[in-house]
C-alpha cells in the first residue's frame, strides 16, 4: 500500500521551496520505485483568501489520517491586518496532529564541530495557554498571555530528548528559567526525575539567558538540547547564525504512538514575502525536511543519509544560494538540480 503525504505549500517562498523538495522526493521515488502518493491542499494566507479560514477542517482530517505532512511556510504582509491570521492555521495543525516534539538539527555544512539537535516542546506553553486577551480599563490597555504546562506534556518531550541523547553523545542540556518561572521549576524537576531512568546520559541545566550567550560563544560544547516552546522557537532561530542561514535548517514535529510516528515536516524559516516569486529562496531547509521525513515517518535512514550527502557535496563544490552568497549564487530551481546531480541513487 502506498504511503500518502499531505503537501501544504503555504505562502510566499513556501511554494518555491516545497516545489524543490517535491522535485527531490519525486526523483528518489522514481529511482527507488517507492510507493508514495502526494495530495495537495491549502494553509495560511492563501487558504484565508480562498475559504476564509487559515486551515480547513477537512485538511486537518486528512493530516491526521495520513500522519505525514510536508509544509512550506505561512504568512505575509498581505494578511498583517487580517482578522484571521495565517499562523493560526499552523498552530491549529500542530495541536490537532498532536506533534509535541519538534526536532531541529543545527548542523553546519561549513564547520564540522557544530552539530546540535534541539528538541522543542511544540503544543503547550505560552503559544497555546489561555486566557489570552487584550482589554481597556480606565483608558489604559492591558494584555495577558498564559504560560501553562502539565507534567505529562513535559515528560513526553523530555523522554524524546533523552532517547536522542542516548543514541548520540549521551549528553543532554535542558534549558529553562527556573530562577524566575514556576513552569521552569516543574520542568527542571521532571528532567531530574526522568534522568534516573537514563543513568548513561549526562544532564546539565542551563538558564535560558546564559545559554543564549554560550550557544554563540561555544556551540561545539552542545549536543542535544531540550526546552519549552517559546525558548525553543527563539534559540533555534538564533542558532541559524552558527550555520550561515535560516534557509539551511529543517525541522520534524513528531508524535510517537506505539510503532507509528506522526510527522509534520517543514523548514524553520518563514514565508519571506520580500523575496517571494524571485526564485532565489534557499530550498535546503525544505529538502532536508524531506530527509527527516524519510528518517522518522518512512523509516529509511539510508535515504536520509543520501539526501544529506547530496546537499553536502553540492555545497562543497562551491554552489551557493542567494542567502549564502549574494554575488555568486544559483537560483532556487538550478540549485535543486545540482543537488539531484550530486545524489548517488543506486
N, C-alpha and C positions, 0 to 999 in steps of 0.2 A: 504494500500500500504506500502511495506517495505521501511524503510529508508536506503539509500545507503551511505556507508562510504568508502572513498578512503584511503587506508593504504599505506604509503610510509616509509618503514623501514630505508632507507638511508644506512649509512656506519658504520663501527666499532661496538660499543656497541649498536648503534641504533637498529640493528637487534635483539639483545638479549632482550633489554628492551621492545621493541614492541611485541615480542613473549609473554612476560609475561603479558603485557597489554591486548593483544588479548585473552589470556587464561582467564583472569578475565572477560572480555567482553562476551566471549562465555559461561562462566559459568552462568552469570547473564541472558543472552539471553535465555538459555535453561530453567533455573529455572522459569523465569517470562514469558516465551513464547512471547518474544519480536520479532517484525518483523524488523530485522536488517540484511542487506546484506553487505558483505565486498568484496572490489575489491582491488587487489594489483598492484602497479606499482613502477617505479624507480625514484630516485632523487639522486643528488650528484655524488660522485666519481664512484660508480658502473654504474650509468647512462652514465657518460662520457666514461667509458670503453666499454660499450655495444653499445652506439649510438653516441658518440662524442659530446654530449651536456649535461649540468647539469640537465636539465629537458626538456622533450619533449612537443611540443605544444599540442598534444592530451591529455597529462597528465594535463596540465593547463585547457583544456576544460572540462575534467571530474571533476576536482576540483571545477570549477565554477558551473557546472551543479548540482553536488551533494550537494555542500555547506558545507560539513563536511569532514575534512581531519585529520587523525591521523598520526603523523610524528615522526621518531626516532631522528636521528642526521646525519649531513653530514660532510665530510672532512676526512683528514688523511695524514700521512707523504707521502704516495704514490703519492699524487697529488700536493705537495708543489710547484713543478716546472712546473706543467701543465699549458698550455696556457689558458685552460678553467678551472676555479676554481669551486669546488663543491658548495661553498657558493653562487655562482651566481644563482644556481637553487632555493635555499631557498629564496633569496631576490626577485627573479622574481615571485615566487609563492605567497609570501606575497603581492607584489604590484598588481599582476593580480587578486587575490581574493579580494583585497581592504580591507584587515583586518587591520584597522588603530588603533585599541585599543588592546594593549597587557596587559592582566590581569595576574599578577604574585603574587599569595598568598605566603606570607612569614609566614608560620605557624609552630611553633615549637611543636613537639610531646613530648619534654622533658622539656619545660618551658612554662606554660600556659599564661604567661604575654607577650609573643611575638606572635603577630597576626596582621600582616600588609598586606595590599593589595596595590601593586604597579600597577599603570595604566601608561603604557609607550606608547607614540606615536610611531607607528611602520612603517609607509610608507612614511615618509618625513624626513627632516633633512639632516645631512651630509652623511648618508649612500646612499642617492638617489640623492643628488644635483649634478648638472652639471654646469660648466665644472669640470671634474676630469681628470687630466693628469700629466704626467712627461715629462720634456724635458731638453735638454742640450744646454747651450749657453756659449760661451767663456770658455769652459772646466769646467763649473760649472753646477751642477744638480739642477733643480728646480722642485717643485711639487705644485699642487693646488687641494684642495678639497673644495666643496661648501656647505655651510650650508644654506638651503633655506626652508622657510615655508610661507604658505599663512594663512590669518586669518581663512579661512574655515577649514583648516587642524587642526589648534589649537582648534578652537571652538568645533568641534565634539568630540575630545577625552576628552576635559575638561568637557563637559557635561556628558560623561560616568562616569568620576570620581566623579562628584557631585552626580549623581544618586546613585552610590555605597555608597558614604559617607552618604547620606541621609538615607539609609537603614541599616547603621551600627551605629557608634557613633556620626554622624553628625560633623565630624572633618576632614578637608582636608588640607594637606600640599602640596603646589606647589613648585617644585624645579627648579631653573633657575640660570643664571649667568648674571642677569640684570645690574650689575655694570660694565660689560665689553661688552657684546654681544647685538647687536641691535635686533637679533631674540628673545632673552630672554626678552627684554623690551616689545616687542609686546606680547609675551607670558603672561607676568605679567598683561599687560593692559587688555587682553581678559579674564583672570581669574577674575580680579576685575569686569569687566563688567557682566560676567555671574553670579557672586556671588550675584548680585542684584536680580536674579530670585530664589535664594536659601538662603533666609534670615535665615532659620533654621540651616544652615551649617556654622560652624566657619571655617574661612580660614586663613592660615598663609603662608607667602612667606619665603623660605629659600634659601640662596645661596648654590650652589652645594658642594663647598668645606667644609663649616661648617656643612652642612647636612651629608656629608660622615663621619665626625667625630662623630656627635651626634647619628647617626644610630647605631654605635657600643657602645657608652657610655650610651645611654638611649633609647634603642629600644622600651621599653614599652610606651614611650611618643607618638609614632606614630600609626596611624590607617590606613588612606587611603592617598596615596602619588601619585601625578601626575607629570609627567615630560616628556621631549622630548626624542627622540630616543637614542642618544648616552649616555646621562646621565643615562637613564633608564637601558640600557644594562649593564653599569658598576656597578651601585648601586645595582641592583638585584643580581649580582654575588657576590658583597661584602656582601650582606645580607645573603648569604648562610652560612657564618661564624656563624651567630646567631642561625641557626637551626642544624648545625652539618655537612652538606654536600650538595654540588650541586645536588647530586643524589636524594635528597628528594623533590626537587622543580618542580612543574608542571607549565604550562602556557596555557592560552587560548588567541589566537589572533582573535579578533572579528570585525565584521562589522554589524551594526544594520540597517536593511532595512524594514521599516514598521513592520509587525508582524514576519518577518523572521530574524533569526540570522545566519550569515555566520561564520563558525568557523574553525580555524586551531589549532590543539591541539598537544603540544609537550613538553617534559621535557626540562628544560633550559640548561642542561649540553650538552657538545659536544660529539664527537664520541669516545673519549678516546682510540686511537689506541694502547696505551701501555698495556691496559688490555683486548682488544677485543679478543673474542674467548676463554677466560678463564672461562666463566660462573661465574664471580664474580662482575659484574656490579650491581649497585643498581637499581631495577626496580620501586621504589616507585614514582619517578617523572613522569614516563610514565603512571603508574597505576592511579595516581591522575589526570593526564591529561585526562584520560578516564572519571574520576569522573566529571571533569569540562565540558566535552562534554555532559554528561547526564544533567548537570545543565543548560547549556546555549542553546545548539542546540536541545536537545531532551526534554527539559522542565520536567525533572524528578529529582526534588530536593531530593526526597526520596532515589533514587539510589545513588546520590551524597553523601548523609549522610551515606548510607550503606557502601560505599567503604571507606570513611574516617574513620569510626568507626572500620572497619576491620583492617585497617593499624595501627590505634592507639592501638587496642587490641594486635596485633601481637608484636609491639614494647614494650608494657607494660609487656608482658610475657617474655621479655628478649632476643627475637630473633633479631639478627643484621645481616647486610650485611658487606661486606669486608671494605667498606669505613668508616663504623661506629666503627668497632672493628676488627682489622686485626688478632687478636689472637683467636677470638671465633666468627665465622660467618657462616652463611648458604650460599650456592651457590645460584645464581640468581633463578634458577628453583625451588629449595627447599624452598626458602623464599616466592616465589609466592604461592606455595602450602599451606604454613602456613597462608597466608592472606585469601585464599579461605576457609580454615578450620575455620577461625575466622569470617566468613561472615554469618550473620543471615538472610538468604533469606527465606521469607515465600511464 
